Each structure stands twice: as structure tokens, then as C-alpha cells.
Amino acid sequence: MAVYLVGPDDKTIFRRRSTWDLMPALEAANDGDIIEIQEGFCFTPDSGDDVITIEKNLTIQGKTLNTENGLVLPTIEAGIFVKNEVEVTLKNLCLRRTLDKRNCLNVQNQATVNGKNLVIENTATDGENYPIVYVAKQSNLSFDNVRVEESAIKDGDHKVYIENSNFKVNNSEINARVYVHHSQINCNNTMVTYFDSNALFLRENSFANIKSSEFIGGKVTKKTSYSCVMCRNSEITLDNTVIYQPNYSSALHGIDSTVKVSEGKIDSANFLGCEVTSDKGVFAESLFLQKETQFKSNTFSILGKKNGKINLFADDKSSVISETINFGLLTSPNIKLDRNVEFQVKRLHQLEYDQGQESFVLGEDGNPIIVSSDLEIEYFGEKSSFEKLNDMVGLNNVKSDVKEFIALAQMNKAREKKGLGTSVLTLHSLFLGNPGTGKTTVARIIGNLLYEKGIISKNYFAEVSRSDLVGQYIGHTAIKTREVLESALGGVLFIDEAYTLANGGEKDFGLEAINEILKFMEDNRADIVIIFAGYTDNMNKFLEMNEGLKSRIPNVFDFQDYTPDELVIIGLAELHEKEYQVNEEDYSALVQHNFELSNDFSNGRWVRNLNERIIRKLALRLFENENADMSVITQEDLLAVKL
């Protein structure tokens, strides 16, 4: 191993020169040799190309000089290009370019560069930035105690560019954008600062392992927004790391990525289609979860800030699963969730918070002080199918049966996916009950639930009756019925008043429809759900006449008639929905009275007809008195329909 000392010409009349010029030294050196540059020396190319290409395994190191103004490093004012599978170590040097559109360091073609105690800078003041460091084509770059200086050109393209390669950085300071494309970065105890774009951008299946580091930057204008840390289609692990971009909603922005956060502090985070795990993560301002993001944590905290943003927002089938969420300053609303969001959180705490210190206040026992554990959640969007079911008046037995029905179907599906044994599950059902008891509504909800859980393949619901299935001549019924059945494949077919198919006797075409349905049920057992609905007595007789049909419908739901109290609730809900006002006690008394005298077992239909008569009396009163309030139903209107 030879050492080549590079420095000024020290030749005198008494001795020969003991130093080399840099370019001849590089030319003479062999694999494993060391190029050593004297303290205070600055290499500047005489003319022509200002690029040094290295295709040997070398170490280039400088001798440092301590001055009153600090440490002075030898300087190379040329681009260093390393390529073709060699390994080069750069140590105790300043790498400088003075013109725009230049790389200070370029590493390609499976080369490796180890940088230690370096300053990398481009002093150009106008023009266009090229990557100050460029690494590509399965190469490797490691930095230890390296400082990449800020560029005077503010075009957003001053960056360390890594593509299809590996980058390790430790104890360093980078004042440029770190752009990682289909690559891996390991970052420890490093500060990255850049205010003209992202401080860190990961994309296209990149992997980042960040530990005890800080990222400061990002840029927000009226036209453009750059998150401090952007992760797209990649994976990032943040351990005890700070991401600083205040008064913005996406300091950390993840899209279709895997994110792991432990401790540290992130000003804000916005995840779309991500899988996120957090272990004691702290979000200073807000956390947004969108587009089916899955967020799992044991405990995490949102400090909160009075800046108009919601502390925790989730929508579009995202999920939040956590033991505890701690909040500092509450917002209004503090938590806002789409109704299709899965929110499984055991404890919500507001903790005493010191805004000046931006930290939770600890009690005498060393633990945070709980101010409140009763925090409001605001919901928006369409209610889930189970919520709609639970909101229905009465039907407690049916609700319980539906949940058991869905749970069994879901378990069967899950066991099938894991290759476990399953019983043959038949979803065909029988809905028994009088009109107006919610049979059609519940059938639609079951269809939605089966689709949401992946048990049926199509979100399709069709309601048919005898006239939709039975034809007018021999052979027509089979065709007509088969068309209806085939259109419902993958979904739910609801046959109302199904018993009417057998009302015409042996020569009736309805029997042809029944036979076609039986055959179709047998041939497509797992591809369609058929619900037969009707009056209890008539349906029981119908099944007794068709043993083959009865054996194929194992699920029976019994819809009980509504009580007078339940009809009051249904009737008032309808009036309120139409923005009518009524004295609820007077209305309840009317329903109770008329029900005893005129109940026709039509249930919801009965109370809707009653409401229609009340509104007619209101309209008649308004016709005679134009100054009356058209939204207020008076006792006079109620008495006008009392039996």
C-alpha cells in the first residue's frame, strides 16, 4: 500500500519535490493505495473538464488544520465520479463545485463510497441545481459526520439523489432534499433541513430506517404544497425522530405505504391507504387517516393546537385500533370519523397540557394528570349497515338473529380462507310477519352486510313478487323466472308474498316458478341469497305444500307486530323528518286511542296512514287561515282524526 502526498510544489535548489499533484497521483495509484492531501491545500483544475473519474479502490484523505475560526479541510474543487464496482473512501475533505448544473459526488455502476468528515457544497449563486450528490445503478454511499451545505439557488432541486442504491448516513447534517427512488436509506442521528421542497421523499418501493434524527422543512404556498417527509409506495420506520413543519396538516405524508412510528415527535401526519403502527408516537398538531388506512397502536398522543384543524380525522373505511389515545388541547370537534371507520379505542384521555413547554404536565406520582376521559366524537357520512339495523324501532329478536346470521357466515368465510373445515352454509331465508314490520328494510341491510363482509360478490338487491316471475302461458314462466334469478346471481333476491306462487292450484303457472327456483337454488347454492317473505300463516302453509323448498330454507326470521309505543316512535320520527312540530304527549295519546279502535295489523303502514290524515287536517286548517304556521300540528288537527 503506497501513500501519495498531494500538495504545493515544495521543490528547492537543495531538494527534490516531495509532493504530488492530485491528477498524477490518482493516475499512479493502484488498488488499495492512499491519496493524502496536505492541510490547507485546495485543488482547482487548470482548465477543461472539472470532473475526477475514479475506477480504482482508493482512499483519499485530507490533513486537517485547526485555526481560531475552526477546522480547515483540504478542498477539491471538482466533481468526484466513482463507478464500476470500486470502493472509495473520502475523508477529511471539502468537496466543492462553483458552477451550476454540477454534481459534487457521483456514484454509479455498483460502486461504493464511504464519506467521513466531509463538507459538500456548490457555491453557485444563480442558474439551475443538479443533484449535489447522485447515487444510482446498485451503488452504495455512506456518510459519517458529513455536512451538505445549503444552495443559494432556490429552485427546489438541490438534493441528494439515490436511485436503485443504498444510502447510510450517521451524525450528519444535510441542507438539501433527500430523494430516494427504489432504494434503501438508513439514517441515524442526522438533521435534514430543506425549505424549497420535501426534506425527504421516498418513492417506488423504497425503504427507510430513521433513528434519532430530525427533518425540518417542506414548503406550502397558494399553488403548491410539499410535506416535510413524503412516503409514496414505500416503507418507513421512524424511531425517536422529529418531523418539524408547523401549521400544516401533512408534515408526514404517506400514500400506499407502510409506516412505523415509535416515540419522537411529528408535527402532523396524513396517511392515505397506509398501514401504520405507532408505539408511543406523538403528533403535535393533527392526525388524518384516509382511504382505508389501518392505524394500530398501544398508546399514542396528539398534543393539539388552536389552528382550526381537527385533532383526529378518519374516513373512507379506515381503522383506528388502540388501547389509549391521549390529547392535550381539544379542538372542536376533537375527533371526527366517517361512520364506515372502524374505531376500537379503549380509553380516550385529555391530559393536563403545558402549551409553553408543549408537553403533558406530570403529577406528584410522575404520571400525566388526567383531566377528562369523556371526549366527544363527531360522526359523518352514511350510517353503517349495523347502525341502520340498530336504529330500527323494535325488532329486538330479529336484530339478534341477524347479527348471529352474519357472524356465522363471516366465520365460515374466514375458516374457508385458512383451509379449515367448514359446514355447508345456506344463506336462503324466510321472513315471517305482517306488513309494515320492516321485512324489506332488514333484507336490504342483510344484503349490504353480506357484501361488506365479502360473503356475497355483488352489492345487488332485487325485490320481486308473483307478477315478476309468473308468465302467461306454458314455458313462459320458467324463462321469466330464470332471467330474474340469473340477474340476481352474486346478490340478494327478495320474493315478497311468496306464498302467492302456490295459490292457483296444480294447473297454475306459479308451480312452474317454484320448480325453477328450487332447481336454481340447488345449482347455485353459494352464489345467490333468496329471501322468501310473507304473512306467517300463509307462508307456513306454503312451505308445507313444498317440502323441497322448506328443506332449503334453514334461516327463519320472525317479525313481530309493533307495539303502540313503538308506533309512536315511528310516527314522530316521520313527522320530524318532514320538519313538522307536534306536542309529543298529545300525539302519543292519539296513537294509543286510535290503535285500540282501528288496528289492522299493518304496523308501520298504519301509523303512516294516520300521519297522512293529520297532515290533511293541517292543510285544511291552513286553507281557512293563511296566517297559521304550516310547520306546527295543533291539538285541533289531532282531535280532527281522533276516532
JOMO-V621753 format. One record per residue. BURIAL is b if it has 24 or more other C-alpha atoms within 12 Angstrom, else e. Layout:
burial->(BURIAL & BURIAL)
This chain:
burial->(e & e & b & b & b & b & b & e & e & e & e & e & e & e & e & e & e & e & e & b & b & b & b & e & b & b & e & e & b & e & e & e & b & b & b & b & b & b & b & b & b & b & b & b & e & e & e & e & e & b & b & b & b & b & b & b & b & b & b & b & b & b & b & b & e & e & e & e & e & e & e & b & b & b & b & b & b & b & b & b & b & b & b & b & e & b & b & b & b & b & b & b & b & b & b & b & b & b & b & b & b & b & b & b & b & b & b & b & b & b & b & b & b & b & b & b & b & b & b & b & b & b & b & b & e & e & e & b & b & b & b & b & b & b & b & b & b & b & b & b & b & b & b & b & b & b & b & b & b & b & b & b & b & e & b & b & b & b & b & b & b & b & b & b & b & b & b & b & b & b & b & b & b & b & b & b & b & b & b & b & b & b & b & b & b & b & b & b & b & b & b & b & b & b & b & b & b & b & b & b & b & b & b & b & b & b & b & b & b & b & b & b & b & b & b & b & b & b & b & e & e & e & e & e & e & b & b & b & b & b & b & b & b & b & b & b & b & b & b & b & b & b & b & b & b & b & b & b & b & b & b & b & b & b & b & b & b & b & b & b & b & b & b & b & b & b & b & b & b & b & b & b & b & b & b & b & b & b & b & b & b & b & b & b & b & b & b & b & b & b & b & b & b & b & b & b & b & b & b & b & b & b & b & b & b & e & e & e & b & b & b & b & b & b & b & b & b & b & b & b & b & b & e & b & b & b & b & b & b & b & b & e & e & b & b & b & b & b & b & b & b & b & b & e & e & e & e & b & b & b & b & b & b & e & e & e & e & e & b & b & b & e & e & e & e & e & e & e & e & e & e & e & e & e & b & e & b & e & e & e & e & e & e & b & b & b & e & e & b & e & e & b & b & b & b & e & e & b & b & e & e & b & b & e & b & b & e & b & b & b & e & b & b & e & e & e & e & e & e & e & e & e & e & e & b & b & b & b & b & b & b & b & b & b & b & b & b & b & b & b & b & b & b & b & b & b & b & b & b & b & b & b & b & e & b & b & e & b & b & b & b & b & b & b & b & b & e & b & b & b & b & e & e & e & e & e & b & b & b & b & b & b & e & b & b & b & e & b & b & b & b & b & b & b & b & b & b & b & b & b & b & b & e & e & e & e & e & e & b & b & b & b & b & b & b & b & b & b & e & b & b & e & e & e & b & b & b & b & b & b & b & b & b & b & b & b & e & b & b & b & e & b & b & e & e & e & e & e & b & b & e & b & b & e & b & b & b & b & b & b & b & b & b & b & b & b & b & b & b & b & b & b & b & b & b & e & e & e & e & e & b & b & e & b & e & e & b & b & e & b & b & b & e & b & b & e & e & e & b & e & b & b & b & b & b & b & b & b & b & b & b & e & e & b & b & e & b & b & e & e & b & e & e & e & e & e & e & e & e & b & e & b & b & b & b & e & b & b & e & e & b & b & e)
